[in-house]
Amino acid sequence: MLQTKDIAVVILNWNGKDLLEQFLPLVIKHSNDAKIYVADNASTDNSVAFVTEHFSTVKLIQNTENGGYAKGYNDALKIVEEPLLCLLNSDVEVTPNWLQPIVEVFNSDSDTAIIQPKILDYKNKSLFEYAGAAGGFIDKYGYPFCRGRIFDTIEKDNGQYNDIKTIFWASGACFFIRNSVFKTLNGFDESYFAHMEEIDLCWRAFNSNHQAKYVGTSTVYHLGGATLNDTNPKKAYLNFRNSLFTLVKNTDKNVFIRTVIRMKLDGVAAFRFLMQLKPHYFLAILRAHLSFYKKLGTILRQRKQLSKRPNYYKINSIVWSYFVKKNKTF
């Protein structure tokens, strides 16, 4: 039986000394006998010295370059041997007993490979947090959404998601995965750099007959936007580009039709940004599509090598449901 000592809590850091100072003490306090790692992505601040000086129980992994979230974790996790991995953002506040419910679900179901806890907003702890909320799903055209958050509509936490439920994807803000599964799937796709790589990994896990679960009896609070905030067009670029990568690589059939429809919907979003006098976001989506075309050959080769599984999507179109039918909550 797995125990909390079988968990490696791995915090990826890049120039985040202030976040480590704020959030790492509670991770240490509330993580029982789990092993805690800080994986540093070649920081240029004094993060490494700070961890070395103040947290002697934390194991430090020093990556040689800043390869983003995907490569950063891939490099660091090569030397981590604990059977359960928790990939934890440096801007997450954990709570007492946050690990025990996770271990119990892993022990109760051998098909469960990935778990996400309830993620609430650190800035307003009564609300779900944008990145993950109460577990993620995806529509036919690759648009992700969450219980507790659909597009910009964020629900208040009234205990409506205090359950344990099979989901499609788990948030990279607090992402538990069996070490053996992570390595069998060859980790994250490093071409993503950041954003959507956890959804791609969850989709590949689903296609390999693994399950993802949401465990609402464990709670963390996510500050969010510590690397790229919501007003940064680069975040939009990465999200739109990487979402197209993920759809083409992993969808089961009709990939051409689904991709064309998806790109048309992206075009509508781009012109909506233009009408809102946000030209940088319009250009971000244009750049995302150009990058997608440039890398399409590589993505199609990846697609041929990956297994596929039908019935992955929760709904045909979350865009239609939200913007036309006005269904604003899960």
JOWOTA-V932141 format. One record per residue. N is the residue number from 1. RES is the residue in one small letter. SS is DSSP state (hx for helix, st for strand, lp for the rest). PHI is phi in whole degrees, -180 to 180 (NA if undefined). NEAR is the number of other ideal C-beta (glycine too) atoms within 8 Angstrom. Layout:
N;RES;SS;PHI;NEAR / N;RES;SS;PHI;NEAR
//
This chain:
1;m;lp;NA;3 / 2;l;lp;-70;8 / 3;q;lp;-130;7 / 4;t;hx;-62;11 / 5;k;hx;-68;8 / 6;d;hx;-89;9 / 7;i;st;-102;16 / 8;a;st;-105;14 / 9;v;st;-90;12 / 10;v;st;-115;16 / 11;i;st;-105;14 / 12;l;st;-85;13 / 13;n;st;-129;14 / 14;w;lp;-142;11 / 15;n;lp;51;8 / 16;g;lp;-117;13 / 17;k;hx;-55;11 / 18;d;hx;-65;6 / 19;l;hx;-68;12 / 20;l;hx;-63;15 / 21;e;hx;-62;7 / 22;q;hx;-80;6 / 23;f;hx;-107;11 / 24;l;hx;-63;14 / 25;p;hx;-57;6 / 26;l;hx;-73;9 / 27;v;hx;-61;13 / 28;i;hx;-63;11 / 29;k;hx;-64;6 / 30;h;hx;-102;12 / 31;s;lp;-104;14 / 32;n;lp;50;8 / 33;d;lp;-104;6 / 34;a;lp;-65;12 / 35;k;st;-86;9 / 36;i;st;-112;13 / 37;y;st;-121;14 / 38;v;st;-114;16 / 39;a;st;-99;15 / 40;d;st;-94;14 / 41;n;st;-94;13 / 42;a;lp;57;10 / 43;s;lp;-62;12 / 44;t;lp;-109;4 / 45;d;lp;-90;7 / 46;n;lp;-101;6 / 47;s;hx;-57;14 / 48;v;hx;-63;10 / 49;a;hx;-63;7 / 50;f;hx;-63;11 / 51;v;hx;-64;14 / 52;t;hx;-61;8 / 53;e;hx;-75;5 / 54;h;hx;-107;5 / 55;f;lp;-132;9 / 56;s;lp;-68;3 / 57;t;lp;-84;5 / 58;v;lp;-90;11 / 59;k;st;-86;7 / 60;l;st;-101;10 / 61;i;st;-114;12 / 62;q;st;-110;7 / 63;n;st;-75;13 / 64;t;lp;-85;5 / 65;e;lp;-152;7 / 66;n;lp;-89;8 / 67;g;lp;-93;12 / 68;g;hx;78;11 / 69;y;hx;-63;13 / 70;a;hx;-66;16 / 71;k;hx;-68;12 / 72;g;hx;-57;15 / 73;y;hx;-72;14 / 74;n;hx;-56;12 / 75;d;hx;-66;11 / 76;a;hx;-67;14 / 77;l;hx;-76;14 / 78;k;lp;-60;6 / 79;i;lp;-105;6 / 80;v;lp;-94;12 / 81;e;lp;-111;5 / 82;e;lp;-58;10 / 83;p;lp;-69;7 / 84;l;st;-119;15 / 85;l;st;-109;14 / 86;c;st;-119;14 / 87;l;st;-92;11 / 88;l;st;-117;13 / 89;n;lp;-63;11 / 90;s;lp;-72;13 / 91;d;lp;-109;11 / 92;v;st;-113;14 / 93;e;st;-96;10 / 94;v;st;-91;10 / 95;t;lp;-124;10 / 96;p;lp;-57;4 / 97;n;lp;63;8 / 98;w;lp;-75;14 / 99;l;lp;-89;14 / 100;q;hx;-60;10 / 101;p;hx;-61;12 / 102;i;hx;-66;16 / 103;v;hx;-61;14 / 104;e;hx;-62;8 / 105;v;hx;-71;13 / 106;f;hx;-58;13 / 107;n;hx;-71;8 / 108;s;hx;-83;6 / 109;d;lp;-146;9 / 110;s;lp;-70;3 / 111;d;lp;-78;7 / 112;t;st;-77;13 / 113;a;st;-109;10 / 114;i;st;-135;16 / 115;i;st;-139;14 / 116;q;st;-127;17 / 117;p;st;-81;14 / 118;k;st;-68;15 / 119;i;st;-116;17 / 120;l;st;-107;14 / 121;d;st;-83;13 / 122;y;lp;-61;12 / 123;k;lp;-78;5 / 124;n;st;-147;5 / 125;k;st;-73;7 / 126;s;st;-90;6 / 127;l;st;-110;11 / 128;f;st;-71;17 / 129;e;lp;-96;16 / 130;y;lp;-56;10 / 131;a;lp;-87;10 / 132;g;lp;120;16 / 133;a;lp;44;17 / 134;a;lp;-111;13 / 135;g;lp;106;16 / 136;g;st;-106;16 / 137;f;st;-134;14 / 138;i;st;-147;14 / 139;d;st;-100;14 / 140;k;lp;-60;8 / 141;y;lp;-107;11 / 142;g;lp;87;13 / 143;y;lp;-82;12 / 144;p;st;-84;11 / 145;f;st;-153;12 / 146;c;st;-131;15 / 147;r;lp;-66;12 / 148;g;lp;93;11 / 149;r;st;-158;13 / 150;i;st;-123;11 / 151;f;lp;50;7 / 152;d;lp;-97;3 / 153;t;st;-92;9 / 154;i;st;-116;11 / 155;e;lp;-85;13 / 156;k;st;-81;6 / 157;d;lp;-83;12 / 158;n;lp;-113;5 / 159;g;lp;83;5 / 160;q;lp;-69;6 / 161;y;lp;-121;15 / 162;n;lp;-86;7 / 163;d;lp;-125;6 / 164;i;st;-118;8 / 165;k;st;-143;10 / 166;t;st;-70;6 / 167;i;st;-125;13 / 168;f;lp;-98;11 / 169;w;st;-141;14 / 170;a;lp;-113;16 / 171;s;lp;-74;14 / 172;g;lp;-70;11 / 173;a;lp;-67;14 / 174;c;st;-152;15 / 175;f;st;-125;13 / 176;f;st;-98;14 / 177;i;st;-151;14 / 178;r;st;-65;11 / 179;n;hx;-58;14 / 180;s;hx;-64;7 / 181;v;hx;-70;12 / 182;f;hx;-55;12 / 183;k;hx;-78;9 / 184;t;hx;-64;7 / 185;l;lp;-85;10 / 186;n;lp;63;4 / 187;g;lp;65;10 / 188;f;lp;-80;13 / 189;d;lp;-78;11 / 190;e;hx;-71;10 / 191;s;hx;-70;8 / 192;y;hx;-75;16 / 193;f;lp;67;11 / 194;a;lp;-158;10 / 195;h;lp;78;11 / 196;m;lp;76;13 / 197;e;hx;-66;14 / 198;e;hx;-72;12 / 199;i;hx;-70;13 / 200;d;hx;-59;16 / 201;l;hx;-64;14 / 202;c;hx;-64;14 / 203;w;hx;-66;15 / 204;r;hx;-64;12 / 205;a;hx;-65;14 / 206;f;hx;-60;13 / 207;n;hx;-66;12 / 208;s;lp;-102;9 / 209;n;lp;70;6 / 210;h;lp;-99;11 / 211;q;st;-112;10 / 212;a;st;-112;18 / 213;k;st;-128;15 / 214;y;st;-104;18 / 215;v;st;-120;13 / 216;g;st;-79;13 / 217;t;st;-91;7 / 218;s;st;-120;14 / 219;t;st;-128;10 / 220;v;st;-133;15 / 221;y;st;-121;13 / 222;h;st;-109;17 / 223;l;lp;-69;11 / 224;g;lp;80;13 / 225;g;lp;71;7 / 226;a;lp;-71;9 / 227;t;lp;-98;5 / 228;l;lp;-130;9 / 229;n;lp;-79;6 / 230;d;lp;-66;7 / 231;t;lp;-94;3 / 232;n;lp;-91;8 / 233;p;hx;-60;9 / 234;k;hx;-63;8 / 235;k;hx;-65;11 / 236;a;hx;-63;12 / 237;y;hx;-57;13 / 238;l;hx;-65;15 / 239;n;hx;-65;11 / 240;f;hx;-68;13 / 241;r;hx;-65;13 / 242;n;hx;-70;13 / 243;s;hx;-66;14 / 244;l;hx;-65;16 / 245;f;hx;-53;16 / 246;t;hx;-66;13 / 247;l;hx;-62;14 / 248;v;hx;-66;13 / 249;k;hx;-65;14 / 250;n;hx;-118;13 / 251;t;lp;-65;12 / 252;d;lp;-80;7 / 253;k;lp;-158;6 / 254;n;lp;52;6 / 255;v;hx;-64;10 / 256;f;hx;-65;6 / 257;i;hx;-63;7 / 258;r;hx;-64;13 / 259;t;hx;-70;11 / 260;v;hx;-62;8 / 261;i;hx;-63;9 / 262;r;hx;-60;14 / 263;m;hx;-69;10 / 264;k;hx;-66;8 / 265;l;hx;-64;11 / 266;d;hx;-61;13 / 267;g;hx;-62;9 / 268;v;hx;-61;8 / 269;a;hx;-63;9 / 270;a;hx;-63;12 / 271;f;hx;-71;9 / 272;r;hx;-64;8 / 273;f;hx;-62;12 / 274;l;hx;-64;10 / 275;m;hx;-67;6 / 276;q;lp;-87;6 / 277;l;lp;60;5 / 278;k;lp;-122;8 / 279;p;hx;-63;8 / 280;h;hx;-64;7 / 281;y;hx;-75;11 / 282;f;hx;-57;12 / 283;l;hx;-68;9 / 284;a;hx;-63;13 / 285;i;hx;-69;16 / 286;l;hx;-60;9 / 287;r;hx;-63;10 / 288;a;hx;-62;16 / 289;h;hx;-69;13 / 290;l;hx;-64;8 / 291;s;hx;-66;10 / 292;f;hx;-61;12 / 293;y;hx;-60;7 / 294;k;hx;-63;6 / 295;k;lp;-104;10 / 296;l;hx;-60;9 / 297;g;hx;-60;6 / 298;t;hx;-63;8 / 299;i;hx;-65;12 / 300;l;hx;-66;9 / 301;r;hx;-67;8 / 302;q;hx;-63;10 / 303;r;hx;-57;11 / 304;k;hx;-64;6 / 305;q;hx;-88;5 / 306;l;lp;-101;10 / 307;s;lp;-72;5 / 308;k;lp;-127;9 / 309;r;lp;-145;9 / 310;p;lp;-78;6 / 311;n;lp;61;5 / 312;y;lp;-83;12 / 313;y;lp;-95;9 / 314;k;lp;-83;6 / 315;i;st;-152;9 / 316;n;lp;-62;6 / 317;s;lp;-146;10 / 318;i;hx;-70;11 / 319;v;hx;-63;11 / 320;w;hx;-63;9 / 321;s;hx;-62;10 / 322;y;hx;-81;13 / 323;f;hx;-88;6 / 324;v;hx;-99;7 / 325;k;lp;-83;6 / 326;k;lp;63;6 / 327;n;lp;-85;7 / 328;k;lp;-95;6 / 329;t;lp;-128;6 / 330;f;lp;-64;8
//
